[in-house]
Amino acid sequence: MKFLQQLQLQKENEGTSTGNIWIKSSGELNLSFSPVDTNLIGAVTNTDKAAYEALMQTAQIAFLEWRNWPAPKRGDVVRQLGEALRIEKHALGQLVSYEMGKSLQEGLGEVQEMIDICDFAVGLSRQLYGLTMHSERPSHRMYEQWHPMGIVGIISAFNFPVAVWSWNAALAWVCGNVTVWKPSEKTPLCGNAIQNIVAKVFAANNVPEGVNNLIQGGREVGEWMSHDTRIPLVSATGSTRMGKELNSAVAARLGKTILELGGNNAIIISEHADLDMSLIGAVFGAVGTAGQRCTSTRRLIIHEKVYDSFVTKLVKAYQQIKIGDPLDVNNHMGPLIDKSAVEMYLKSIEACKKEGGTFLVEGGVLEGNGYESGCYVKPCIAAALPHYKIVQHETFAPILYVMKYKTLGEAIAIQNGVPQGLSSAIMTLNMRESELFLSQKGSDCGIANVNIGTSGAEIGGAFGGEKETGGGRESGSDAWKAYMRRQTNTINWSNSLPLAQGIKFDL
């Protein structure tokens, strides 16, 4: 396809790169099949240990030079990357859509997120602020400053194969770090495409080889990163199970992590809600990216007074969802990522039925013309109870659970009553309800919205959640601090050496 040629994917199929240098590896060949039509898009060679070691040595050397570049100069390089992404937006958006399976509009939106974070990082490069504090000792000055950490490891997931990487990389680079990225083994070509785009921009600016690094592979490669003391910070997106294992490994060597893990996100539909507006947020949240977003809406907690009328609207809306080739802009939903995801979807439906759930919109695998890949499924709706085990579990698929509530306190308790704590929302025109939801008595999630859905976060705000979501923050606000080390400095400009706390030490 033309977009594959435009993105200049490596003909040699290598998957290990330090900038423009592609390192030969004896790793297994990872074949990338599109969930859209089962076609083989391409392949990359997974990184072996020798290639990993060569890359890490280059990254260490690159950091020693890159950290000395003025932060605004580093920011200007990131600005140019944003411009390059604008040029490649359509081709890259098509690749994201075709390799991952999300709609073209969402693929293009993901690339726009990359452009936005580049813009954000440019401004940030002139705002890496420290603080000045008053010393208790006369003629002393105290302040704090921030230094880059070194090599930042990035492990990203298939559902956002390029955007989440950029949230980390753009901030890490302007802070003076170098990065080593392991994209999902389910979307390896997106990783290679990004590496080509970045390498071209960096080469034009004489950025040291080794500032942007790419490795490919599965769990073993991720374990190399998590145990590597040369990587002080690992930012990982994925399942809660993966995050717990990675966090244990990194913590054992006293390294740091940024974890963005599972989400079991809910929207509370108040009796005071604008139901038509609420419908849009609920449907997009549930079926966007075929329910494979960390912020996908999994649960609707609906006030008993509007439950019947809203569910009627919801069922009718589901009947209008168009499912098919995600590159066709007329379709709302594409396929799940692979057959294993389909299997998990079907098991979750059966588990819900066994626990007593009633399906208002039945699920199932789509067959026939255009659905030959076996990865296209029907978005479904189940009336369920909050305590069901399957409701407590995050299934990465378009399954939506609906339930009733009487009081807002009960709704908030249901909302919070799951192990995950990423995104949440309330639909209400009642100011007291919205303020309660946002207060310390309200949502326990890292993201809490009013009159918008659970998905569609902007890069200006810090992204992440609590509990089994991992507690990390990426993207906007002051998330940049996670990529740097804090240093407190005290300068004595007097002729004596007074000690703190009035301690006397005379010789």
C-alpha positions in Angstrom: 0.0 0.0 0.0 1.1 3.5 -0.7 1.3 4.6 2.9 3.7 1.8 3.6 6.0 3.1 0.9 5.7 6.7 2.0 6.8 5.8 5.5 9.9 4.1 4.2 9.8 1.0 6.3 13.1 -0.8 6.5 13.4 -3.2 3.6 15.8 -5.3 5.6 13.1 -5.8 8.3 15.5 -5.0 11.1 13.9 -4.0 14.4 16.8 -2.6 16.3 17.9 1.0 15.7 19.9 3.8 17.2 18.8 6.7 15.2 19.7 6.1 11.5 21.8 3.0 12.3 20.0 -0.3 12.0 21.7 -3.1 14.0 21.6 -6.6 12.6 20.0 -9.1 15.0 19.6 -12.9 15.0 16.2 -12.6 16.8 13.1 -14.3 15.5 11.1 -12.7 12.7 7.9 -11.0 13.9 5.3 -11.1 11.1 2.6 -8.4 11.3 -0.8 -9.4 10.0 -3.5 -6.8 9.8 -6.7 -7.7 11.8 -8.6 -5.8 9.1 -8.1 -8.5 6.4 -5.4 -11.0 7.7 -3.0 -9.7 5.1 0.7 -9.8 5.9 1.8 -6.2 6.1 5.4 -6.7 6.8 7.9 -8.2 9.3 10.6 -7.1 11.7 13.5 -9.0 13.3 13.2 -9.0 17.0 16.1 -7.7 19.0 18.6 -10.3 20.4 20.8 -9.7 23.4 23.9 -8.7 21.4 22.0 -6.1 19.5 20.4 -4.8 22.8 23.8 -4.5 24.4 25.2 -2.6 21.4 22.2 -0.2 21.4 22.5 0.4 25.1 26.2 1.3 24.9 25.4 3.8 22.1 22.5 5.3 24.2 24.8 5.8 27.2 27.4 7.7 25.1 24.7 9.7 23.4 23.3 10.8 26.8 26.6 12.3 27.8 26.4 14.8 24.9 22.6 15.3 24.6 22.2 16.4 28.2 24.6 19.3 27.5 22.5 20.7 24.7 20.5 23.7 26.0 16.9 22.6 26.7 15.4 25.2 24.2 17.7 23.7 21.5 16.4 20.2 22.3 12.9 21.7 22.2 13.5 23.0 18.7 14.4 19.6 17.5 11.1 18.3 18.9 9.3 21.2 17.2 10.7 20.0 13.9 9.5 16.5 14.7 6.0 17.9 15.1 6.3 19.5 11.7 7.5 16.2 10.1 4.5 14.4 11.7 2.1 16.9 10.2 3.5 16.0 6.8 3.2 12.3 7.4 0.0 12.5 9.3 -2.3 10.8 6.8 0.1 8.0 5.9 1.0 7.3 9.5 -2.7 7.4 10.5 -3.5 4.9 7.8 -0.8 2.6 9.1 -2.0 2.8 12.7 -5.5 2.1 11.5 -4.5 -0.9 9.3 -2.0 -2.5 11.6 -4.0 -2.0 14.9 -7.6 -2.0 13.5 -8.9 1.3 14.9 -11.0 3.6 12.6 -9.1 5.9 10.3 -10.4 8.9 12.2 -9.0 7.5 15.4 -5.7 6.7 13.6 -5.4 10.3 12.4 -6.4 11.5 15.9 -3.6 9.4 17.4 -1.1 11.1 15.1 -2.6 14.5 16.1 -1.9 13.6 19.7 1.8 13.2 18.8 1.8 16.6 17.1 0.1 18.1 20.1 2.6 16.7 22.6 5.5 18.0 20.4 4.0 21.5 20.6 3.6 21.1 24.3 7.1 19.9 24.8 8.5 22.9 22.8 7.1 25.3 25.3 8.1 23.1 28.2 11.7 23.3 27.1 11.8 26.9 28.3 9.9 26.2 31.5 11.8 23.5 33.4 11.4 25.5 36.5 13.0 25.0 39.9 12.2 26.8 43.2 14.1 29.3 45.4 13.7 28.9 49.2 14.7 31.2 52.1 17.5 29.7 54.2 17.5 29.9 57.9 21.1 30.8 57.8 22.2 34.3 57.0 23.9 35.0 53.7 22.8 31.6 52.3 20.7 30.9 49.2 18.7 27.7 48.7 17.1 26.5 45.5 16.3 23.3 43.6 16.9 22.3 40.1 16.1 19.4 37.9 18.5 17.2 35.9 17.9 14.6 33.3 17.9 11.0 34.6 19.7 9.3 31.7 18.1 6.5 29.6 14.3 6.3 29.8 12.8 3.0 28.8 9.4 3.1 27.1 7.1 0.1 26.7 3.9 0.8 24.8 0.8 -1.2 24.1 -0.9 -2.1 20.8 -4.0 0.0 21.3 -2.2 3.3 21.0 0.9 2.1 19.0 2.4 5.6 18.5 0.8 8.3 20.7 1.7 7.0 24.1 5.3 6.6 23.0 5.3 10.2 22.0 3.9 11.4 25.4 7.0 9.9 27.0 9.6 10.5 24.3 8.9 14.2 23.7 9.1 15.1 27.4 12.0 12.8 28.0 14.0 14.4 25.2 13.4 18.1 26.1 14.4 17.1 29.7 17.7 15.9 28.3 17.2 12.2 28.4 17.6 9.6 25.7 15.0 6.9 25.1 14.8 3.2 24.4 11.4 2.2 23.0 9.9 -1.3 22.8 6.6 -1.0 20.9 4.0 -3.7 21.2 4.9 -6.9 19.3 1.4 -6.7 17.9 2.1 -3.4 16.1 5.9 -3.5 15.2 5.6 -1.7 11.9 4.3 1.4 13.6 7.5 1.4 15.7 9.7 1.1 12.6 7.8 3.9 10.8 8.2 6.3 13.7 11.9 5.5 14.0 12.4 6.4 10.4 10.6 9.7 10.8 12.4 10.7 14.0 15.8 9.6 12.7 15.5 11.8 9.6 14.7 14.9 11.8 17.4 14.1 14.3 20.0 13.6 11.6 19.2 17.0 10.0 20.0 18.6 13.4 23.1 16.5 14.2 21.5 14.9 17.2 23.8 12.2 18.5 23.1 8.7 17.3 21.5 6.9 20.2 19.1 9.6 21.5 16.2 7.8 19.9 16.5 4.0 20.1 14.1 1.2 19.0 14.1 -2.4 20.0 11.5 -5.0 19.0 10.3 -8.1 20.7 8.1 -9.6 23.3 8.2 -10.3 27.0 11.9 -11.3 27.1 13.0 -7.9 25.7 10.8 -6.1 28.2 12.4 -8.1 31.0 15.9 -7.0 29.8 14.8 -3.4 30.2 13.1 -3.9 33.6 16.3 -5.5 35.1 18.8 -3.1 33.5 20.4 -0.8 36.0 21.4 1.5 33.2 17.7 2.4 32.7 16.8 4.5 35.8 13.2 5.0 34.6 10.8 2.6 32.8 7.5 3.9 31.6 5.1 1.1 30.7 1.6 0.8 29.4 -0.3 -2.5 29.4 -2.1 -4.9 31.6 -2.1 -4.8 35.4 -0.5 -8.2 35.5 2.4 -7.0 33.3 2.7 -3.8 35.4 3.0 -5.6 38.7 5.7 -7.9 37.4 7.7 -5.0 35.8 7.3 -2.8 38.9 8.6 -5.6 41.1 11.7 -6.0 38.9 12.5 -2.3 38.6 11.8 -1.7 42.3 14.2 -4.5 43.3 17.0 -2.4 41.8 15.5 0.8 43.2 14.7 2.1 39.8 11.6 4.2 39.0 8.5 3.5 37.0 5.6 5.3 35.3 2.8 2.8 35.0 -0.4 3.2 33.0 -2.3 0.0 33.4 -5.9 -1.3 33.4 -9.0 0.8 33.4 -12.6 -0.2 34.3 -14.2 3.1 33.6 -17.7 4.2 34.4 -20.1 7.0 33.5 -22.8 8.0 36.0 -26.0 9.1 34.2 -27.8 11.4 36.6 -31.6 12.0 36.6 -30.5 15.6 35.8 -28.4 14.7 32.8 -28.9 15.8 29.2 -29.6 12.3 27.9 -29.0 13.1 24.2 -25.5 14.4 25.0 -24.9 11.6 27.4 -25.7 9.1 24.7 -22.9 10.3 22.5 -20.3 10.1 25.3 -21.5 6.6 26.3 -21.6 5.1 22.8 -18.2 6.5 21.7 -16.6 5.6 25.0 -17.9 2.0 24.7 -17.3 1.2 21.0 -14.4 3.6 20.1 -11.3 1.6 19.2 -13.6 -1.5 19.6 -13.5 -1.1 23.3 -9.7 -1.4 23.4 -8.8 1.9 25.0 -7.5 2.1 28.5 -10.2 4.7 29.0 -13.0 2.8 27.2 -16.4 3.0 29.0 -17.0 -0.4 30.6 -19.9 0.5 32.9 -22.9 2.8 32.9 -24.4 3.6 36.3 -27.8 5.0 35.5 -30.3 6.7 37.8 -33.4 4.6 38.2 -35.7 7.4 37.1 -34.1 7.7 33.7 -32.8 4.1 33.3 -35.5 2.8 31.0 -35.6 5.8 28.7 -31.8 6.0 28.4 -31.4 2.3 27.8 -34.0 2.5 25.1 -31.9 5.3 23.4 -28.7 3.3 23.9 -30.1 0.1 22.3 -31.4 2.1 19.3 -28.0 3.8 18.9 -26.2 0.4 18.9 -28.3 -0.7 16.1 -26.9 2.1 14.0 -23.2 1.3 14.6 -21.4 0.5 11.4 -18.7 -2.2 11.7 -16.2 -2.9 9.0 -12.9 -1.9 7.3 -11.5 0.9 9.6 -10.0 2.7 6.6 -13.5 3.3 5.4 -14.5 6.6 7.1 -18.2 5.6 7.1 -17.5 2.8 9.7 -17.6 3.5 13.4 -15.8 0.4 14.6 -13.1 -1.9 13.2 -11.9 -5.3 14.4 -10.3 -6.4 17.6 -6.5 -6.7 17.5 -6.4 -10.5 17.1 -8.1 -13.9 17.6 -7.0 -14.1 21.3 -8.8 -10.8 21.9 -11.9 -12.3 20.3 -11.6 -15.4 22.5 -11.4 -13.2 25.6 -14.5 -11.2 24.4 -16.5 -14.4 24.0 -15.4 -15.8 27.4 -16.4 -12.6 29.1 -19.9 -12.7 27.5 -20.4 -16.3 28.8 -19.1 -15.4 32.2 -21.6 -12.5 32.4 -24.4 -14.8 31.5 -23.4 -17.4 34.1 -23.4 -14.7 36.8 -27.0 -13.7 35.8 -26.4 -10.9 33.4 -29.1 -10.2 30.8 -28.0 -9.0 27.3 -30.0 -6.2 25.9 -27.9 -6.2 22.8 -26.4 -9.6 22.0 -22.7 -10.0 21.1 -21.0 -12.4 18.8 -18.4 -12.7 16.0 -19.3 -11.3 12.6 -19.0 -13.5 9.6 -19.3 -13.2 5.9 -18.1 -10.7 3.3 -15.6 -8.3 4.7 -15.3 -10.1 8.1 -13.0 -12.9 6.9 -10.3 -12.1 9.5 -12.5 -13.4 12.3 -11.6 -10.4 14.4 -14.8 -8.4 13.9 -17.3 -8.6 16.8 -20.6 -7.1 17.8 -20.6 -4.4 20.5 -23.0 -5.6 23.2 -24.8 -4.4 26.2 -25.6 -6.4 29.4 -27.7 -5.5 32.4 -25.5 -6.6 35.3 -24.9 -6.1 39.0 -21.8 -4.2 40.3 -20.5 -7.1 42.3 -20.3 -9.5 39.3 -16.7 -10.8 39.0 -16.7 -10.1 35.2 -17.9 -6.5 35.9 -14.9 -6.1 38.3 -12.6 -7.3 35.5 -11.4 -5.2 32.6 -12.1 -6.9 29.3 -10.5 -5.2 26.3 -13.5 -5.4 24.1 -16.8 -3.6 23.3 -18.8 -5.0 26.2 -20.8 -2.5 28.2 -22.5 -3.2 31.5 -25.5 -1.1 32.6 -26.8 -0.9 36.2 -29.2 1.2 38.2 -28.7 3.5 41.2 -30.9 5.5 43.6 -28.7 8.0 45.3 -25.5 9.7 44.1 -23.6 8.4 47.0 -24.6 4.9 45.9 -23.5 5.6 42.3 -20.1 6.9 43.4 -19.6 3.8 45.6 -20.3 1.6 42.6 -18.0 3.8 40.4 -15.2 3.4 42.9 -15.9 -0.2 43.8 -13.5 -1.8 41.3 -9.8 -2.5 41.5 -8.9 0.0 38.7 -8.9 3.8 38.9 -8.2 5.4 35.6 -11.1 7.4 34.1 -14.6 8.3 35.3 -17.4 10.7 34.3 -20.7 12.0 35.5 -23.4 13.4 33.2 -25.4 16.0 35.1 -26.7 19.5 34.8 -26.8 19.8 38.6 -23.9 21.8 40.0 -24.0 20.2 43.4 -23.8 16.7 41.9 -20.9 17.6 39.7 -19.0 19.3 42.6 -19.6 16.3 44.9 -18.3 13.9 42.1 -15.1 16.0 41.8 -14.6 16.4 45.6 -12.6 14.1 47.9 -15.9 12.3 48.5 -16.3 11.6 44.8 -14.4 9.7 42.1 -11.2 8.0 43.2 -9.9 7.9 39.6 -6.9 9.8 38.1 -9.3 11.4 35.6 -12.8 12.6 36.6 -15.0 14.4 33.9 -18.3 16.2 34.0 -20.5 16.1 30.9 -18.0 14.4 28.7 -17.2 10.7 28.5 -14.3 8.7 29.9 -12.2 8.6 26.8 -10.6 11.3 24.7 -8.1 12.9 27.1 -6.2 16.0 26.0 -2.4 16.1 26.2 -2.4 19.3 28.4 -3.5 17.4 31.4 -1.5 14.7 33.2 -2.8 11.2 32.1 -3.0 8.3 34.5 -4.8 6.7 37.3 -4.8 5.2 40.8 -5.1 1.7 42.4 -4.4 -1.1 39.9 -4.0 1.5 37.1 -0.5 2.1 38.5 -0.4 5.6 39.8 1.8 7.0 37.0 1.3 10.2 35.1 2.2 10.9 31.5 1.7 13.8 29.0 0.8 17.3 30.3 0.8 19.4 33.5 3.9 18.8 35.5 4.4 15.1 34.4 7.8 16.2 33.1 9.2 16.0 36.6 8.9 12.2 36.5 11.6 12.2 33.8 14.1 14.2 35.9 16.0 14.0 39.2 15.5 16.7 41.7 18.6 18.4 43.3 18.5 20.8 46.2 21.4 23.3 46.3 22.6 25.6 49.1 25.1 28.3 48.5 27.0 30.1 51.3 28.2 33.5 50.3 29.2 34.7 53.7 32.6 34.7 55.5 31.6 32.1 58.1 30.1 28.6 58.2 27.0 28.6 60.3 25.4 25.2 60.7 21.7 24.5 60.3 19.4 24.2 63.4 21.8 26.4 65.3 24.3 23.6 65.9 27.7 24.8 67.2 30.9 23.1 66.1 33.9 25.1 67.1 37.5 24.0 66.5 
